[in-house]
């Protein structure tokens, strides 16, 4: 279970139309509207669905800016998968230095 809160800024004249659009996006609910600010909660089963919802929110007409304020991931299920997969912690080189590790992934290019 993933739970996130998002702050959206918009022009006041676009708020009501924006609220309707947000309510049509899966996993999203409008929790508070105050002047030009909208608080949206994204509740999803996984990170992929959370990011899809966020990207859909970004694309809505009337969004001036969008910021994720809070994000929570329940990783118990993922942890159980790792434990059940006979994961061996001795598979890592204990002498490996942090400076020798290169990261090539980028989650933002996927969505």
Chimera marker file (.cmm) of the C-alpha trace (Angstrom):
<marker_set name="trace">
<marker id="1" x="0.000" y="0.000" z="0.000" r="1" g="1" b="0" radius="0.5"/>
<marker id="2" x="1.316" y="3.410" z="-1.009" r="1" g="1" b="0" radius="0.5"/>
<marker id="3" x="-0.095" y="6.602" z="0.396" r="1" g="1" b="0" radius="0.5"/>
<marker id="4" x="0.963" y="10.064" z="-0.751" r="1" g="1" b="0" radius="0.5"/>
<marker id="5" x="-0.235" y="13.615" z="-0.402" r="1" g="1" b="0" radius="0.5"/>
<marker id="6" x="0.159" y="16.143" z="-3.186" r="1" g="1" b="0" radius="0.5"/>
<marker id="7" x="-0.171" y="19.929" z="-3.150" r="1" g="1" b="0" radius="0.5"/>
<marker id="8" x="-1.508" y="21.410" z="-6.375" r="1" g="1" b="0" radius="0.5"/>
<marker id="9" x="-1.559" y="25.137" z="-7.067" r="1" g="1" b="0" radius="0.5"/>
<marker id="10" x="-4.013" y="26.515" z="-9.597" r="1" g="1" b="0" radius="0.5"/>
<marker id="11" x="-5.829" y="29.715" z="-10.456" r="1" g="1" b="0" radius="0.5"/>
<marker id="12" x="-9.003" y="30.082" z="-8.409" r="1" g="1" b="0" radius="0.5"/>
<marker id="13" x="-11.203" y="30.265" z="-11.507" r="1" g="1" b="0" radius="0.5"/>
<marker id="14" x="-10.010" y="26.776" z="-12.569" r="1" g="1" b="0" radius="0.5"/>
<marker id="15" x="-10.432" y="25.056" z="-9.187" r="1" g="1" b="0" radius="0.5"/>
<marker id="16" x="-13.913" y="23.564" z="-9.666" r="1" g="1" b="0" radius="0.5"/>
<marker id="17" x="-13.087" y="22.099" z="-13.106" r="1" g="1" b="0" radius="0.5"/>
<marker id="18" x="-9.771" y="20.780" z="-11.769" r="1" g="1" b="0" radius="0.5"/>
<marker id="19" x="-11.531" y="19.116" z="-8.820" r="1" g="1" b="0" radius="0.5"/>
<marker id="20" x="-13.809" y="17.219" z="-11.218" r="1" g="1" b="0" radius="0.5"/>
<marker id="21" x="-10.835" y="16.078" z="-13.309" r="1" g="1" b="0" radius="0.5"/>
<marker id="22" x="-8.902" y="14.904" z="-10.255" r="1" g="1" b="0" radius="0.5"/>
<marker id="23" x="-11.826" y="12.824" z="-9.019" r="1" g="1" b="0" radius="0.5"/>
<marker id="24" x="-11.746" y="10.902" z="-12.331" r="1" g="1" b="0" radius="0.5"/>
<marker id="25" x="-8.120" y="9.825" z="-11.868" r="1" g="1" b="0" radius="0.5"/>
<marker id="26" x="-7.799" y="6.357" z="-10.313" r="1" g="1" b="0" radius="0.5"/>
<marker id="27" x="-6.288" y="6.290" z="-6.799" r="1" g="1" b="0" radius="0.5"/>
<marker id="28" x="-6.828" y="10.067" z="-6.277" r="1" g="1" b="0" radius="0.5"/>
<marker id="29" x="-9.134" y="11.929" z="-3.929" r="1" g="1" b="0" radius="0.5"/>
<marker id="30" x="-9.453" y="15.650" z="-3.245" r="1" g="1" b="0" radius="0.5"/>
<marker id="31" x="-9.155" y="16.156" z="0.504" r="1" g="1" b="0" radius="0.5"/>
<marker id="32" x="-8.974" y="19.941" z="0.879" r="1" g="1" b="0" radius="0.5"/>
<marker id="33" x="-9.393" y="23.056" z="-1.235" r="1" g="1" b="0" radius="0.5"/>
<marker id="34" x="-8.357" y="26.456" z="0.065" r="1" g="1" b="0" radius="0.5"/>
<marker id="35" x="-8.141" y="29.424" z="-2.280" r="1" g="1" b="0" radius="0.5"/>
<marker id="36" x="-5.792" y="28.323" z="-5.089" r="1" g="1" b="0" radius="0.5"/>
<marker id="37" x="-4.469" y="25.245" z="-3.230" r="1" g="1" b="0" radius="0.5"/>
<marker id="38" x="-5.729" y="21.678" z="-3.570" r="1" g="1" b="0" radius="0.5"/>
<marker id="39" x="-4.580" y="18.781" z="-1.388" r="1" g="1" b="0" radius="0.5"/>
<marker id="40" x="-4.901" y="15.428" z="-3.148" r="1" g="1" b="0" radius="0.5"/>
<marker id="41" x="-4.317" y="12.011" z="-1.593" r="1" g="1" b="0" radius="0.5"/>
<marker id="42" x="-3.007" y="9.215" z="-3.814" r="1" g="1" b="0" radius="0.5"/>
<marker id="43" x="-3.714" y="5.765" z="-2.393" r="1" g="1" b="0" radius="0.5"/>
<marker id="44" x="-2.361" y="2.932" z="-4.542" r="1" g="1" b="0" radius="0.5"/>
<marker id="45" x="-1.292" y="-0.681" z="-4.332" r="1" g="1" b="0" radius="0.5"/>
<marker id="46" x="2.201" y="-0.080" z="-5.718" r="1" g="1" b="0" radius="0.5"/>
<marker id="47" x="4.730" y="2.563" z="-6.750" r="1" g="1" b="0" radius="0.5"/>
<marker id="48" x="3.914" y="2.212" z="-10.439" r="1" g="1" b="0" radius="0.5"/>
<marker id="49" x="0.240" y="3.125" z="-9.894" r="1" g="1" b="0" radius="0.5"/>
<marker id="50" x="1.244" y="5.998" z="-7.611" r="1" g="1" b="0" radius="0.5"/>
<marker id="51" x="3.560" y="7.460" z="-10.256" r="1" g="1" b="0" radius="0.5"/>
<marker id="52" x="0.959" y="7.023" z="-13.003" r="1" g="1" b="0" radius="0.5"/>
<marker id="53" x="-1.556" y="8.978" z="-10.918" r="1" g="1" b="0" radius="0.5"/>
<marker id="54" x="1.005" y="11.698" z="-10.173" r="1" g="1" b="0" radius="0.5"/>
<marker id="55" x="1.882" y="12.021" z="-13.875" r="1" g="1" b="0" radius="0.5"/>
<marker id="56" x="-1.825" y="12.303" z="-14.743" r="1" g="1" b="0" radius="0.5"/>
<marker id="57" x="-2.234" y="15.053" z="-12.149" r="1" g="1" b="0" radius="0.5"/>
<marker id="58" x="0.720" y="16.931" z="-13.661" r="1" g="1" b="0" radius="0.5"/>
<marker id="59" x="-0.943" y="16.956" z="-17.081" r="1" g="1" b="0" radius="0.5"/>
<marker id="60" x="-4.294" y="18.411" z="-15.989" r="1" g="1" b="0" radius="0.5"/>
<marker id="61" x="-5.321" y="21.734" z="-17.459" r="1" g="1" b="0" radius="0.5"/>
<marker id="62" x="-5.138" y="24.396" z="-14.780" r="1" g="1" b="0" radius="0.5"/>
<marker id="63" x="-2.267" y="22.945" z="-12.742" r="1" g="1" b="0" radius="0.5"/>
<marker id="64" x="0.247" y="25.727" z="-12.124" r="1" g="1" b="0" radius="0.5"/>
<marker id="65" x="2.503" y="23.577" z="-9.936" r="1" g="1" b="0" radius="0.5"/>
<marker id="66" x="2.399" y="20.206" z="-8.221" r="1" g="1" b="0" radius="0.5"/>
<marker id="67" x="4.518" y="18.937" z="-5.325" r="1" g="1" b="0" radius="0.5"/>
<marker id="68" x="4.525" y="15.638" z="-3.483" r="1" g="1" b="0" radius="0.5"/>
<marker id="69" x="4.471" y="16.532" z="0.189" r="1" g="1" b="0" radius="0.5"/>
<marker id="70" x="4.385" y="13.091" z="1.790" r="1" g="1" b="0" radius="0.5"/>
<marker id="71" x="4.891" y="9.536" z="0.577" r="1" g="1" b="0" radius="0.5"/>
<marker id="72" x="4.592" y="6.238" z="2.443" r="1" g="1" b="0" radius="0.5"/>
<marker id="73" x="5.233" y="2.750" z="1.090" r="1" g="1" b="0" radius="0.5"/>
<marker id="74" x="4.310" y="-0.406" z="2.967" r="1" g="1" b="0" radius="0.5"/>
<marker id="75" x="7.211" y="-2.671" z="2.074" r="1" g="1" b="0" radius="0.5"/>
<marker id="76" x="6.255" y="-5.682" z="4.212" r="1" g="1" b="0" radius="0.5"/>
<marker id="77" x="5.077" y="-7.659" z="1.177" r="1" g="1" b="0" radius="0.5"/>
<marker id="78" x="8.293" y="-6.910" z="-0.719" r="1" g="1" b="0" radius="0.5"/>
<marker id="79" x="10.356" y="-7.862" z="2.310" r="1" g="1" b="0" radius="0.5"/>
<marker id="80" x="8.521" y="-11.196" z="2.581" r="1" g="1" b="0" radius="0.5"/>
<marker id="81" x="9.194" y="-11.937" z="-1.106" r="1" g="1" b="0" radius="0.5"/>
<marker id="82" x="12.911" y="-11.389" z="-0.547" r="1" g="1" b="0" radius="0.5"/>
<marker id="83" x="12.971" y="-13.577" z="2.553" r="1" g="1" b="0" radius="0.5"/>
<marker id="84" x="11.091" y="-16.390" z="0.781" r="1" g="1" b="0" radius="0.5"/>
<marker id="85" x="13.394" y="-16.263" z="-2.247" r="1" g="1" b="0" radius="0.5"/>
<marker id="86" x="16.335" y="-17.729" z="-0.298" r="1" g="1" b="0" radius="0.5"/>
<marker id="87" x="18.202" y="-14.453" z="-0.547" r="1" g="1" b="0" radius="0.5"/>
<marker id="88" x="21.821" y="-14.932" z="0.501" r="1" g="1" b="0" radius="0.5"/>
<marker id="89" x="23.398" y="-11.913" z="2.127" r="1" g="1" b="0" radius="0.5"/>
<marker id="90" x="26.886" y="-13.341" z="1.552" r="1" g="1" b="0" radius="0.5"/>
<marker id="91" x="26.403" y="-12.709" z="-2.165" r="1" g="1" b="0" radius="0.5"/>
<marker id="92" x="27.779" y="-9.207" z="-1.706" r="1" g="1" b="0" radius="0.5"/>
<marker id="93" x="31.451" y="-8.362" z="-1.684" r="1" g="1" b="0" radius="0.5"/>
<marker id="94" x="32.103" y="-6.947" z="1.779" r="1" g="1" b="0" radius="0.5"/>
<marker id="95" x="35.282" y="-5.290" z="0.524" r="1" g="1" b="0" radius="0.5"/>
<marker id="96" x="33.417" y="-3.261" z="-2.098" r="1" g="1" b="0" radius="0.5"/>
<marker id="97" x="33.804" y="0.469" z="-1.501" r="1" g="1" b="0" radius="0.5"/>
<marker id="98" x="30.907" y="2.865" z="-1.970" r="1" g="1" b="0" radius="0.5"/>
<marker id="99" x="32.918" y="4.893" z="-4.482" r="1" g="1" b="0" radius="0.5"/>
<marker id="100" x="33.184" y="1.802" z="-6.724" r="1" g="1" b="0" radius="0.5"/>
<marker id="101" x="29.399" y="1.452" z="-7.081" r="1" g="1" b="0" radius="0.5"/>
<marker id="102" x="27.801" y="3.012" z="-10.146" r="1" g="1" b="0" radius="0.5"/>
<marker id="103" x="24.066" y="3.585" z="-10.428" r="1" g="1" b="0" radius="0.5"/>
<marker id="104" x="22.600" y="3.590" z="-13.920" r="1" g="1" b="0" radius="0.5"/>
<marker id="105" x="18.894" y="3.490" z="-13.116" r="1" g="1" b="0" radius="0.5"/>
<marker id="106" x="16.475" y="6.353" z="-13.345" r="1" g="1" b="0" radius="0.5"/>
<marker id="107" x="12.889" y="5.819" z="-12.266" r="1" g="1" b="0" radius="0.5"/>
<marker id="108" x="11.755" y="9.021" z="-13.986" r="1" g="1" b="0" radius="0.5"/>
<marker id="109" x="12.642" y="7.787" z="-17.459" r="1" g="1" b="0" radius="0.5"/>
<marker id="110" x="10.260" y="4.849" z="-17.056" r="1" g="1" b="0" radius="0.5"/>
<marker id="111" x="7.107" y="6.981" z="-16.683" r="1" g="1" b="0" radius="0.5"/>
<link id1="1" id2="2" r="1" g="1" b="0" radius="0.2"/>
<link id1="2" id2="3" r="1" g="1" b="0" radius="0.2"/>
<link id1="3" id2="4" r="1" g="1" b="0" radius="0.2"/>
<link id1="4" id2="5" r="1" g="1" b="0" radius="0.2"/>
<link id1="5" id2="6" r="1" g="1" b="0" radius="0.2"/>
<link id1="6" id2="7" r="1" g="1" b="0" radius="0.2"/>
<link id1="7" id2="8" r="1" g="1" b="0" radius="0.2"/>
<link id1="8" id2="9" r="1" g="1" b="0" radius="0.2"/>
<link id1="9" id2="10" r="1" g="1" b="0" radius="0.2"/>
<link id1="10" id2="11" r="1" g="1" b="0" radius="0.2"/>
<link id1="11" id2="12" r="1" g="1" b="0" radius="0.2"/>
<link id1="12" id2="13" r="1" g="1" b="0" radius="0.2"/>
<link id1="13" id2="14" r="1" g="1" b="0" radius="0.2"/>
<link id1="14" id2="15" r="1" g="1" b="0" radius="0.2"/>
<link id1="15" id2="16" r="1" g="1" b="0" radius="0.2"/>
<link id1="16" id2="17" r="1" g="1" b="0" radius="0.2"/>
<link id1="17" id2="18" r="1" g="1" b="0" radius="0.2"/>
<link id1="18" id2="19" r="1" g="1" b="0" radius="0.2"/>
<link id1="19" id2="20" r="1" g="1" b="0" radius="0.2"/>
<link id1="20" id2="21" r="1" g="1" b="0" radius="0.2"/>
<link id1="21" id2="22" r="1" g="1" b="0" radius="0.2"/>
<link id1="22" id2="23" r="1" g="1" b="0" radius="0.2"/>
<link id1="23" id2="24" r="1" g="1" b="0" radius="0.2"/>
<link id1="24" id2="25" r="1" g="1" b="0" radius="0.2"/>
<link id1="25" id2="26" r="1" g="1" b="0" radius="0.2"/>
<link id1="26" id2="27" r="1" g="1" b="0" radius="0.2"/>
<link id1="27" id2="28" r="1" g="1" b="0" radius="0.2"/>
<link id1="28" id2="29" r="1" g="1" b="0" radius="0.2"/>
<link id1="29" id2="30" r="1" g="1" b="0" radius="0.2"/>
<link id1="30" id2="31" r="1" g="1" b="0" radius="0.2"/>
<link id1="31" id2="32" r="1" g="1" b="0" radius="0.2"/>
<link id1="32" id2="33" r="1" g="1" b="0" radius="0.2"/>
<link id1="33" id2="34" r="1" g="1" b="0" radius="0.2"/>
<link id1="34" id2="35" r="1" g="1" b="0" radius="0.2"/>
<link id1="35" id2="36" r="1" g="1" b="0" radius="0.2"/>
<link id1="36" id2="37" r="1" g="1" b="0" radius="0.2"/>
<link id1="37" id2="38" r="1" g="1" b="0" radius="0.2"/>
<link id1="38" id2="39" r="1" g="1" b="0" radius="0.2"/>
<link id1="39" id2="40" r="1" g="1" b="0" radius="0.2"/>
<link id1="40" id2="41" r="1" g="1" b="0" radius="0.2"/>
<link id1="41" id2="42" r="1" g="1" b="0" radius="0.2"/>
<link id1="42" id2="43" r="1" g="1" b="0" radius="0.2"/>
<link id1="43" id2="44" r="1" g="1" b="0" radius="0.2"/>
<link id1="44" id2="45" r="1" g="1" b="0" radius="0.2"/>
<link id1="45" id2="46" r="1" g="1" b="0" radius="0.2"/>
<link id1="46" id2="47" r="1" g="1" b="0" radius="0.2"/>
<link id1="47" id2="48" r="1" g="1" b="0" radius="0.2"/>
<link id1="48" id2="49" r="1" g="1" b="0" radius="0.2"/>
<link id1="49" id2="50" r="1" g="1" b="0" radius="0.2"/>
<link id1="50" id2="51" r="1" g="1" b="0" radius="0.2"/>
<link id1="51" id2="52" r="1" g="1" b="0" radius="0.2"/>
<link id1="52" id2="53" r="1" g="1" b="0" radius="0.2"/>
<link id1="53" id2="54" r="1" g="1" b="0" radius="0.2"/>
<link id1="54" id2="55" r="1" g="1" b="0" radius="0.2"/>
<link id1="55" id2="56" r="1" g="1" b="0" radius="0.2"/>
<link id1="56" id2="57" r="1" g="1" b="0" radius="0.2"/>
<link id1="57" id2="58" r="1" g="1" b="0" radius="0.2"/>
<link id1="58" id2="59" r="1" g="1" b="0" radius="0.2"/>
<link id1="59" id2="60" r="1" g="1" b="0" radius="0.2"/>
<link id1="60" id2="61" r="1" g="1" b="0" radius="0.2"/>
<link id1="61" id2="62" r="1" g="1" b="0" radius="0.2"/>
<link id1="62" id2="63" r="1" g="1" b="0" radius="0.2"/>
<link id1="63" id2="64" r="1" g="1" b="0" radius="0.2"/>
<link id1="64" id2="65" r="1" g="1" b="0" radius="0.2"/>
<link id1="65" id2="66" r="1" g="1" b="0" radius="0.2"/>
<link id1="66" id2="67" r="1" g="1" b="0" radius="0.2"/>
<link id1="67" id2="68" r="1" g="1" b="0" radius="0.2"/>
<link id1="68" id2="69" r="1" g="1" b="0" radius="0.2"/>
<link id1="69" id2="70" r="1" g="1" b="0" radius="0.2"/>
<link id1="70" id2="71" r="1" g="1" b="0" radius="0.2"/>
<link id1="71" id2="72" r="1" g="1" b="0" radius="0.2"/>
<link id1="72" id2="73" r="1" g="1" b="0" radius="0.2"/>
<link id1="73" id2="74" r="1" g="1" b="0" radius="0.2"/>
<link id1="74" id2="75" r="1" g="1" b="0" radius="0.2"/>
<link id1="75" id2="76" r="1" g="1" b="0" radius="0.2"/>
<link id1="76" id2="77" r="1" g="1" b="0" radius="0.2"/>
<link id1="77" id2="78" r="1" g="1" b="0" radius="0.2"/>
<link id1="78" id2="79" r="1" g="1" b="0" radius="0.2"/>
<link id1="79" id2="80" r="1" g="1" b="0" radius="0.2"/>
<link id1="80" id2="81" r="1" g="1" b="0" radius="0.2"/>
<link id1="81" id2="82" r="1" g="1" b="0" radius="0.2"/>
<link id1="82" id2="83" r="1" g="1" b="0" radius="0.2"/>
<link id1="83" id2="84" r="1" g="1" b="0" radius="0.2"/>
<link id1="84" id2="85" r="1" g="1" b="0" radius="0.2"/>
<link id1="85" id2="86" r="1" g="1" b="0" radius="0.2"/>
<link id1="86" id2="87" r="1" g="1" b="0" radius="0.2"/>
<link id1="87" id2="88" r="1" g="1" b="0" radius="0.2"/>
<link id1="88" id2="89" r="1" g="1" b="0" radius="0.2"/>
<link id1="89" id2="90" r="1" g="1" b="0" radius="0.2"/>
<link id1="90" id2="91" r="1" g="1" b="0" radius="0.2"/>
<link id1="91" id2="92" r="1" g="1" b="0" radius="0.2"/>
<link id1="92" id2="93" r="1" g="1" b="0" radius="0.2"/>
<link id1="93" id2="94" r="1" g="1" b="0" radius="0.2"/>
<link id1="94" id2="95" r="1" g="1" b="0" radius="0.2"/>
<link id1="95" id2="96" r="1" g="1" b="0" radius="0.2"/>
<link id1="96" id2="97" r="1" g="1" b="0" radius="0.2"/>
<link id1="97" id2="98" r="1" g="1" b="0" radius="0.2"/>
<link id1="98" id2="99" r="1" g="1" b="0" radius="0.2"/>
<link id1="99" id2="100" r="1" g="1" b="0" radius="0.2"/>
<link id1="100" id2="101" r="1" g="1" b="0" radius="0.2"/>
<link id1="101" id2="102" r="1" g="1" b="0" radius="0.2"/>
<link id1="102" id2="103" r="1" g="1" b="0" radius="0.2"/>
<link id1="103" id2="104" r="1" g="1" b="0" radius="0.2"/>
<link id1="104" id2="105" r="1" g="1" b="0" radius="0.2"/>
<link id1="105" id2="106" r="1" g="1" b="0" radius="0.2"/>
<link id1="106" id2="107" r="1" g="1" b="0" radius="0.2"/>
<link id1="107" id2="108" r="1" g="1" b="0" radius="0.2"/>
<link id1="108" id2="109" r="1" g="1" b="0" radius="0.2"/>
<link id1="109" id2="110" r="1" g="1" b="0" radius="0.2"/>
<link id1="110" id2="111" r="1" g="1" b="0" radius="0.2"/>
</marker_set>
